[in-house]
Amino acid sequence: MIDTLTISATRTAASRLPEVDFDNLEFGKTFSDHMLVVDYHDGEWQEPQIVPYGDMSISPANSALHYGQAIFEGMKAYKNKEGDIYIFRPADNLHRLNASAERMCMPSIPEEIFMQGLRQLIQLDAEWVPSFTGSALYIRPFMFATDGLLGVRPSDSYRFMIITCPVGLYYNKPLRVRFEEKYVRSAEGGAGFAKNAGNYGAAMYPTKLAQQEGYNQLIWTDASEHKYVEESGTMNAMFVINGHLVTPALSTSILDGITRRSVLQLARDWGMPVEERKVSALEILDAHAQGTLQEAFGVGTAATIAPIAVIGYQGQDYTLPTVPTDAFSNRVSGALTAIRSGEAADTHNWMVRV
Ligand SMILES: *Cc1c(COP(=O)(O)O)cnc(C)c1O
């Protein structure tokens, strides 16, 4: 990492660390002592600052609240046995953040602010990074418009922030999902590839309907025909069919997940055939009927690998075979955990030392 920028830090007067129950962390609820804040106005980023985590005030006319110029990222830092802290593929998150920013007419974040901000923030809150198996420090960088003006146009001013939360082992209870054939998460030409706030707000209602029917989440299908798999909830979707790893090819309606990228890389390293292409609901059901659908799972930073146990389609539930311990999803999950904890060689240089 570049090490030239020194960010001024105001330390908290009283750390909240002693109050935290690390054995019972609810995802996204407990925040570390400090946060990074940097404002953009007059065409440039101002001086970044690290300050105690806390509320802030914004104009009631804040244009992010009204028109949704707001984007975010999600990534994790891990502590190894020696107590060293590493972040998983942070440059990939920076590039994606800047791709989201471009789509939403927001300024891009300079690499120095992002990387040095991350490094100094996490160094300061190093004791908040848990080290037990499966735990991590979840990192949430985000940017939003700050103009207080009701005109519909890109804001002139923005704020970029990073907040962090310790998270425990994510228990991956196999999911019940169903194909969604009415509502859409995103459409070709839309902003589904970007991590912008509005995508998630709009997905809540159809997800709620599915949950009322007893499913955990949806398998989104393409907006024009509702035939092809897009994503699984807020994760990329993957299937193992007859020994091949099959996943929808990237498009403007699919989020380019870093876990997706990493899983595909490991599969290729292991010589497994990988197919990034259109995959239809009917192909999945057909493979299930033939007995060639071996695994289905979602992949994303929060859960890493979320196995799917049941897929619903047009009122019918299809139960997947029980996944053996040496199944691809289990092996790849174990391999990622080993790389992140420092137990396995990081051959692709994914881990960046804080
Ligand atoms: C963040 C996200 C993912 C997963 O991306 P990762 O980089 O692997 O965490 C997949 N789909 C959607 C819609 C997302 O927002």
PDBQT file of the ligand as one rigid body, heavy atoms in Angstrom, charges set to zero:
ROOT
HETATM    1  C1  LIG A 401     -22.235  -7.069  -3.045  1.00  0.00    +0.000 C 
HETATM    2  C2  LIG A 401     -23.096  -7.911  -3.929  1.00  0.00    +0.000 A 
HETATM    3  C3  LIG A 401     -22.703  -9.182  -4.373  1.00  0.00    +0.000 A 
HETATM    4  C4  LIG A 401     -21.464  -9.887  -3.903  1.00  0.00    +0.000 C 
HETATM    5  O1  LIG A 401     -20.293  -9.180  -4.133  1.00  0.00    +0.000 OA
HETATM    6  P1  LIG A 401     -18.993  -9.521  -3.274  1.00  0.00    +0.000 P 
HETATM    7  O2  LIG A 401     -17.966  -8.596  -3.793  1.00  0.00    +0.000 OA
HETATM    8  O3  LIG A 401     -18.674 -10.934  -3.512  1.00  0.00    +0.000 OA
HETATM    9  O4  LIG A 401     -19.354  -9.271  -1.844  1.00  0.00    +0.000 OA
HETATM   10  C5  LIG A 401     -23.519  -9.842  -5.282  1.00  0.00    +0.000 A 
HETATM   11  N1  LIG A 401     -24.676  -9.304  -5.690  1.00  0.00    +0.000 NA
HETATM   12  C6  LIG A 401     -25.112  -8.101  -5.252  1.00  0.00    +0.000 A 
HETATM   13  C7  LIG A 401     -26.387  -7.563  -5.762  1.00  0.00    +0.000 C 
HETATM   14  C8  LIG A 401     -24.334  -7.377  -4.349  1.00  0.00    +0.000 A 
HETATM   15  O5  LIG A 401     -24.761  -6.202  -3.905  1.00  0.00    +0.000 OA
ENDROOT
TORSDOF 0
